[in-house]
């Protein structure tokens, strides 16, 4: 009986594990699909998404606007700011992928030689592969070298001239995507790329960009450093910094508050007086970031009754890149006193507390905060 129960438990555990393993798979992308790995990983990370019915439709096509959005997400640059946008006649700032397209232009993934972007046209295999190569710093090759490395493809003699070098570089880096079901593979540069092919191209691009990004991406992907207030217990994993719960940090008050004139529930506003950094000087929160919350507990100082109490509760932060998100912390206003004043206040009570604009209050973080050290973006749980 014990053995039967044990076998049943093991069976249930195996079933549960199998379900977990398949949690990110689509019913129309079986495990043996040639691009299943890339589709699963990128969909799990939000780079690509399925359809409302739960399917992925790996053989459907992708528009140029969709591909630009996917490429920026794959490179982790969706929070980058573009100061000088490029003007196209067929999209404006209200278009859903406008920001992603502008970022793709800024990072030199695509060119702006033409006034039309054609956002709703299907992205071709040539265009998708060229974007992937443009994301990288690569060695220059000659047309002759490109023809040499591409000679195994059946349509080498008919590929567009402008695609020869990008295709050759892509082949050298083992980034060419061809479904492994043909005896003599073909580049098919002008054919619209399928969703499965796009997933594989983006996956290859991202892996190579980790090693050799182009100049603009290298700068954007670099963890930013600077001097400031060091949060000793902050940790780093890759490009993500974590400020643990319990960390203490300074906030400069920008609005006068006091135990005698303020009330619980009043809004308080503060600002980071300097960068908050790790011990290695990686910037976690930038100087000038705004904090906002309310006064949680306000009790006026009264002689012989009590000393003043003023507790702040922070709820939000507005970062230097205009992200507004949770930043939960508390702080209590207090005064530094010598031994005599400590005796007086303990005996007579009645101390009043106030913070004028530019005064600093030290806050204690209530929940851990994770931050992208390349751009200051706070991950929202």
N, C-alpha and C positions, 0 to 999 in steps of 0.2 A: 504493500500500500504506500509506504514511504517513497519507494522508487517511482511509483506511478505519479505521486504528487510532485516529486522532484522533476520528473520528465515533463509534466504539464507546465510547471513554472518556467522551465528552461524554454519550452516551446513558446509560451506567452512572451517571454523576454526576447526571443529571436524574432517573433512576429512584430513586436513593438519596435525593435531595432531596425527591422526591414522597413517599417512604415516611416521611421525617422529618416532613413537613408533616402527614401523616395519622396520626401516631403516637398522638395523643390523641383521635381520632375513633372513634365507636362505629359498628359495621356497620349499626345501625338508625337512625343519625342522619346522613344524607347531607349533603354540603356545601351543598346548596340548601335544607336544612331551615330554616324561619324562625328557629329558636332555636339553630342549630348553633354560632354564635360564642359565645354565652353558656354553652352546655353545655360546649364545649371548654375555655374559659378557667377556669370554676369547677371542672371535673373535674380539670384539670391542677393546680389549687391545692388540691385535697382538700376543697373545700367540699361538693361533691356527688360521689357515687361510682356506678359502674355495678354490674351484677350479676355473679356468678361466671362466667356463660357469656360475658362480654365485651360484653353488650348494655346499653343504657341504658333502654330501654322508655319513650320520651318521653311516651306517652299514658297510662301508669299514674298512679295517684294517690299522694299523700304524706300520711302521718299527721301529726297535730298535734305529736307528740313529735319526729318526724323533721324537721319544718319548723323547730321551735325550735332544734334542734341545728344545722341548716344556716344559719339566720339568725345565730347566734352566731359560727359559723366565718366566714361571709361578712364579718362586722364585725371579725374578728380578736380577739375577746374570749373565746376558749375557755380562757384561762389566768387570767381574772379570778376573784377570790375573793368569795364572798357570805357575809357574816358572819351575817345574820339571815334564814334561809330562810322561805318562806311554806309553810304546811301545807295540803296537799290530802288529801282522803280516799281518792283513787283512785291515788295514787303515794306511794312512800316513798323514803328515801335509797338503797335498793338498786336502784331502777329505773334502767335503762341511761341514760336521758336526764335523770335527776333534776337533775344539775348544770346542764345546758344550759337546762332549763326555769326553774330558779331565776335564772340569769343573764338570761334573757329578761324575767323579772319585774323584776329589779333595774334593768335598763336601760329600763324602761317600754315595752318592745315589746308586752307583753301585760298585761292587768289581772288582779287577784286577787280580784275581787268575788265569785266563786263558789267553793264548796268543792271542786267537781269540775273537773279539768283535761281529762278525756276524751282521754288521750294517744293512744289507738288509733283515734280517729275521723279521717276524712279532713279535711285542712285545706281550707276553702272558699276561693274566689277573694276573697271579702270579707275573710276573716280574714288571708290572706296579704298582700293589698294594705294592710290597716290596719296590720299589723306594719311594713311597709316605710315607711309614712308616719310611724308613731310613732318610728322611728329618727332622724327629722329635726327640725330647727328650721324651722318653716314660718310663713308669714304667715297670720293668721286670715282666714277668708272667711265670708260669710253663706250661709245656705241658698239664697237667691235667686241668688247668684253661682255656687254649686255647680251648681244646675239649669241655669244659662246655659251653663257650660262643658261640661256633660255632655249637652247637648241632642242631640248627634249620635248618641247611643246609642239603639237601638230600645226598650230596656226601662227608660228613665229614669223612667217613671211608676210602676214597680213595685219599685224598689230599696228596701231597708229604710231607715228614717229614720236609724238610727244610722250607716249607711254613707255617707250623702249627703256630709258634709263630708270624710271621708277620701278618698272617690272623687274629689271635686272638686279637692282638693289634689293628688292623684296625677295627675289630668289636666293641671293647670296645669304640673306638673313633668315632663310627658311620660313618666310612669311607668306608665300603664295598659297592661296587657298583653292584647292581643287578637290571636289568630292571624290573619294577613292573608289570609283566604280567604272572607270574607263581604262582601256588598255593603253591608249596613247593620250595623255592628258592634253587639254587645250586651255589657253588663257581666257578665251571668250571675253575680251575686254569691254565690248559694247553691250553685252547682255546685262539686263538688270540683275543686280545681286539679290540672292534670296536672303531671308531672315537668318537662316542657318549659316550661310556664308558670311554675312555681316557679323554675326556673333564670333565666328572664328577669326575674322580679320581684326575686329576690335580687341579680342583677347591677345592675339599676337602683337598688336601695336602696343598695348599696355605693358606687356612683359618686356618688350624691347625698350620702351620709354623709361622703364625703371633703371635701365643700364645706361642708355645713351639718348636722353631727350634732346630736342633742339634747344637753341640758346634761350628762347623765351620761356619754354617749359621748364628748363633747368632752373631758371631764376624763380619761377613760380613754385616749383616743387621743393625749393630749398627751405629748410626750417629757418625762420627769421630769428636773429639774435639782437640783443641790446642790453643795456644796463637798467637797473630798477630795483624794486622791492623783491627780494628773493623769498619764494615760498619753499622752504627747506624740504618738505616731504613730497613735493610734486614729483611725479614719475613720467618717464618717456618710454613709449613703445613704438618704434618706427617713427612716423611723423605725427603721432598723437601724444599729446601731453595730458596728464590727469592731475587735477587739483583735488586731493582727497578731502572728504568731510572732516571738519575740525580745523582746517587750515585758517589762519588768521591773516587778514589783509587790511590795509588802510583805505578809507574812503573820505574824501574831502567834501564837507558839507557845503551846499551852494545856497541854502535857504536857512535863515535864522530859526532856531528851535530852542525852547527852554521849558523847564518844569513849571514855570509860573504863567506862561502865556500860551503854550501848546496844549493839545488834547489828544487822547488816544484816538487813533483813526486818521489823524492828519497825515497828509502825504509829505514825505521827505524826498529830496533829490540830492544825489551826490555824484562825484566824479573820481575816477582813478587818478591820483595825483602824480603817479609815475607808472611805468610798465611793471606788471607783475611777471617775474621770470623764474625759471628753474635755476638750480645751482650752476648749471652749465650755460646760463644766460640765454636760454631759448625763451622767447616771449610768449607768455600765456594769455595775458590780457594787456591791451595797449593803453598807454597813457591817454587820458581823455575819454575813455569809455564811460558811459553814464549809468548810474544806478538809480533805481526808484523803488520805493516801498512805503511803509506807513509807520507811524509811531504806535508801537504795540502796547506800551504801558507808560503812562505819564502821571506822576503824583508830585504835587508841589511840595517844596520844603516848608515845614512848619515848626516854629520854635517849640521845643520840648515834646513834640509829637513824632516827627520823622524827618530824615533827610530826604531831599528830592530824589525821585526815581525817573529815569528816562531810558526806555528800551526801544531800539529801532528794529524793525523787521524788513529786510530787503527781499523783494520778490523778482525783480526784472533787471536785466542789463541790456543796454543798447551798445553794441560793439562798434569799433571804428569803421567797420564795413556795413553799418546800418542794420545789422541783425538784432532783432528784439527777441529775447528768450529768457527762460527761467534762470535765476541765480539766487538761490535761497540762502539767506544768512541772517544772523542777528548780531546786534551790538548794543552795549550798554554804556551810556555816557557816565564818566566818572572824573574825579579830580585827583591829581597827585598831591598828597598832603604830607607834611612833616609830622613827627611824632606828637608835637604839641597840638596841631590842628586835628589830628586823628582823635586825640583825647577830648578836645573841645566838641567835635561833632558827635562823638559817641556819648558824651555827657549831656550836652545842651540840644543837639540836633538842630534842624532848621536850614541845612545847607541847600542852596539853590544851584541848579545845573543849567548850563546853556552852551550852545554851540553856534558861533557866528560863522558867516560865510568864510571859507578858507580853513576853518578848523578841521582837524582830522579825527575821525572815530574809527576804532579798530573793530572789524566785523569778523564773525566766525562762521565759516561755511557749513551749512546743514546737510547738503547732499553733494556727492562728488560731481565734478564737471570735467568733461572730456573736450579737448580743443585740438583742432587741426593746426599744427605749428607752422604750416606753410602759408596760411592765409588768415588765421585768427578766428575761423568759423567754429562755433560751439555746436557739438553734436547734441541734437534734441532726442531725448529718450521717447 
